[in-house]
């Protein structure tokens, strides 16, 4: 039960209920990636705009479980303003963290750290990963 | 009434496991595991080829299963084709019979209750043959009725591909009347029996079925084994879709001929161990009639349903299910969040679209939770499920859902 409470940290619930940067926008220079998990219904689209090597905007649209939606919201807040290389390193580190693989402690995951509880729930790794994987696709060169 | 033997025959039930996902996969009784063990420990050789005693024994056991299945569903022995599962069985009918017999403008009747394996093979064949998919309009509750079926049956209908029991709603399709109507205009019926065989006694002659597909793993049998029953006259007219070892008769530089039904459909090395062990499953159903099993499952089902209905904060999508399946959601809680709570308590159930996206679409939901009861469950399982449901509701409420 303690693990479960740790999974649904306040910050996660707050993002789930009040998602940031939700809703896609029209505009030039955005890269977009849509990923679906057909077995559970998670469905996320990530939209990213880079300008001179910096993530200028990052947005999401989608539906799914709380972990899926909150991790998309946290992703967007984490990434806006980051250099692309930095953003990429954070995303890879985050994906390792939720998969319970060893991470690079020198990389600050900032608020995304709250998803550390996911690693004790292997069935939920996909939920926490889907939007971050989509994000990596949007910044692929 | 529960039979005291049932639960104890399933070695998987230990350490407080509450298994409520039988509609996806049933547990296996010890005797089925022993039969698989016997094959690997003592035989472990191929069938139909060896001329030595252990191969002869393996072949005999393999063919014994065919006889047992035929007797069980009241077909002829040669009308039983072994496959990898219901999915393979239905794909075989669509890719062989469907491709050869459908023409532009012909109609295939399906329903929104179909599992993807009873819909996608026909969807693809329809594209290839330019035939047309038609959906039986479901009742408000989500049922296929004879009257609704009549509204889509036309002179152009060639195939009626329907589920016997819905894997999400648990409703039983009035197959006998529908097949009769289909035959009256010369169409053939392909019935997905994956959810039916674990719960109903199916007599293919009485129902006059043309094709029936089902899987061993949903009825206490091993994984990787399926059955396609087909009327011999239809199977004889069908070409194999897989070519290779064992299924051929003669091969020359310029020609090849193939074995008779059903062997022409069993190419390569089949899942011999599983097929042999499936005989023990059939024996199980012969020993404890499926009617007896089903009435016990429904007893548990009603016991669970009556308690669930009293709980605030639950939405049940099939309160009138004919079989022991409950599809529901906790209000305001995405099913994947909810299922994690149950899983944490060692209660196994399903959350998602259940390979039946047309059903969740019909219900107007993304996905849902599903529990299903089988003969090895007991009232204590239901009690734990119900009390965990109540705890989950208050947990998620406290978390802010």
Interface residues (C-beta under 8 A of the other chain):
Chain A: X1 X3 X4 X5 X7 X8 X10 X13 X16 X17 X38 X39 X40 X41 X42 X43 X63 X64 X65 X66 X67 X68 X121 X123 X124 X127
Chain B: X334 X335 X336 X337 X339 X340 X341 X343 X344 X351 X352 X353 X357 X360 X366 X367 X395 X399 X400 X401
